[in-house]
Amino acid sequence: MLTIRAEQMEAFRRRAREGYVEGSAQRLRAAFHDQTRRLDDDSLRDLVRRGVDYAYDYDVSDKENVYRFLERMITDGEFFFRGHEKDLLDPSRNATQKMDALDWKEFRATRGSSDEGKRE
C-alpha cells in the first residue's frame, strides 16, 4: 500500500499553489496589462499570493472565485475587500454568491441606482 507522508502532501500543496499563482499572474497580466505594467513578475506573483490568502480568509477558496477576488484587487486596489466585509463574511453565502454580490454592487455603482432606461 502506498503511504504519503505529511511532508510529501505539503510539498504537493505548495507545488499546486505555486502553479495556481503563476497561472493567475499570467492571466492577470494579459487581462489587465495597463493595471499591472508597473509590477514586475515577482511583485505580481507576491500580490497574487497575498490575494489567495485574503480570499481564503473569507472562505473564497475555489480557483475561479479566488481569481475573481484577484481581479478585484487589480481593478479596485489590494485592500478593496475592507469595504465589503459584510458580504464577504456572510455565512449564508457560498464563494460564488459572495463574489456575485460584489459584482452586483459594482454594477449598480457604475450604472447608477436610477431605473433610467427601464421599460414599463
C-alpha positions as CSV (number, residue, x, y, z in Angstrom):
1,M,0.0,0.0,0.0
2,L,1.2,3.5,-0.9
3,T,1.6,5.8,2.0
4,I,2.1,9.5,1.6
5,R,3.8,11.3,4.4
6,A,2.5,14.6,5.7
7,E,5.6,16.4,4.4
8,Q,5.0,15.0,1.0
9,M,1.4,16.2,1.0
10,E,2.7,19.6,2.0
11,A,5.1,19.6,-0.9
12,F,2.2,18.7,-3.3
13,R,0.1,21.6,-1.9
14,R,2.9,24.1,-2.3
15,R,3.6,23.0,-5.8
16,A,-0.1,23.2,-6.7
17,R,-0.4,26.6,-5.1
18,E,2.6,28.0,-6.9
19,G,1.2,26.6,-10.2
20,Y,-2.0,28.5,-9.5
21,V,-0.1,31.6,-8.5
22,E,2.0,31.5,-11.7
23,G,-1.1,30.9,-14.0
24,S,-3.1,33.6,-12.3
25,A,-0.3,36.1,-12.6
26,Q,0.0,35.4,-16.3
27,R,-3.8,35.6,-16.8
28,L,-4.0,38.9,-14.8
29,R,-1.1,40.4,-16.8
30,A,-2.8,39.5,-20.1
31,A,-6.3,40.7,-19.0
32,F,-5.1,43.8,-17.0
33,H,-2.0,44.9,-18.8
34,D,-2.4,48.6,-18.0
35,Q,-3.1,48.0,-14.3
36,T,-0.2,45.5,-13.9
37,R,2.5,47.2,-16.1
38,R,4.2,48.8,-13.1
39,L,4.6,45.4,-11.3
40,D,7.5,43.2,-12.2
41,D,6.7,39.5,-12.4
42,D,7.9,38.7,-8.8
43,S,5.8,41.6,-7.4
44,L,2.7,40.4,-9.3
45,R,3.2,36.9,-8.0
46,D,3.6,38.2,-4.5
47,L,0.3,40.2,-4.9
48,V,-1.4,37.0,-6.1
49,R,-0.1,35.0,-3.1
50,R,-1.4,37.7,-0.7
51,G,-4.7,37.7,-2.6
52,V,-5.1,34.0,-2.3
53,D,-4.5,34.3,1.4
54,Y,-7.0,37.2,1.7
55,A,-9.6,35.3,-0.3
56,Y,-9.2,32.2,1.9
57,D,-9.8,34.4,5.0
58,Y,-13.3,35.0,3.6
59,D,-13.9,31.3,2.7
60,V,-13.4,32.1,-1.0
61,S,-11.3,29.1,-1.9
62,D,-12.3,27.6,-5.3
63,K,-10.0,28.6,-8.1
64,E,-12.4,30.6,-10.2
65,N,-13.8,32.7,-7.3
66,V,-10.3,33.3,-6.0
67,Y,-9.4,34.6,-9.5
68,R,-12.4,36.9,-9.4
69,F,-11.2,38.1,-6.0
70,L,-7.7,38.7,-7.6
71,E,-9.3,40.7,-10.4
72,R,-11.0,43.0,-7.9
73,M,-7.6,43.5,-6.2
74,I,-6.2,44.6,-9.5
75,T,-9.1,46.9,-10.5
76,D,-10.1,48.2,-7.1
77,G,-6.9,48.1,-5.1
78,E,-5.3,45.4,-2.9
79,F,-7.4,46.1,0.1
80,F,-10.8,46.5,-1.7
81,F,-12.3,43.9,0.5
82,R,-12.2,46.1,3.6
83,G,-15.3,47.9,2.2
84,H,-17.2,44.7,1.5
85,E,-16.7,42.7,4.7
86,K,-20.5,42.4,5.3
87,D,-20.9,40.5,2.1
88,L,-17.7,38.5,2.3
89,L,-18.3,37.4,5.9
90,D,-21.9,36.4,5.4
91,P,-22.0,32.7,6.5
92,S,-25.2,32.1,4.4
93,R,-23.4,32.7,1.2
94,N,-21.0,30.5,-0.7
95,A,-18.0,31.8,-2.5
96,T,-19.8,32.4,-5.8
97,Q,-22.6,34.2,-4.0
98,K,-20.1,36.4,-2.2
99,M,-18.3,37.4,-5.4
100,D,-21.6,37.8,-7.3
101,A,-22.8,40.2,-4.5
102,L,-19.6,42.3,-5.0
103,D,-20.1,42.3,-8.8
104,W,-23.7,43.4,-8.4
105,K,-22.7,46.2,-6.1
106,E,-20.1,47.4,-8.6
107,F,-22.6,47.1,-11.5
108,R,-25.1,49.2,-9.5
109,A,-22.4,51.8,-8.6
110,T,-21.3,52.2,-12.2
111,R,-24.8,52.1,-13.7
112,G,-26.3,54.3,-11.0
113,S,-29.2,53.5,-8.8
114,S,-31.8,55.1,-11.0
115,D,-34.0,53.0,-13.1
116,E,-33.2,55.2,-16.1
117,G,-33.8,53.3,-19.3
118,K,-36.2,50.8,-17.7
119,R,-39.2,50.0,-19.8
120,E,-42.6,49.7,-18.3
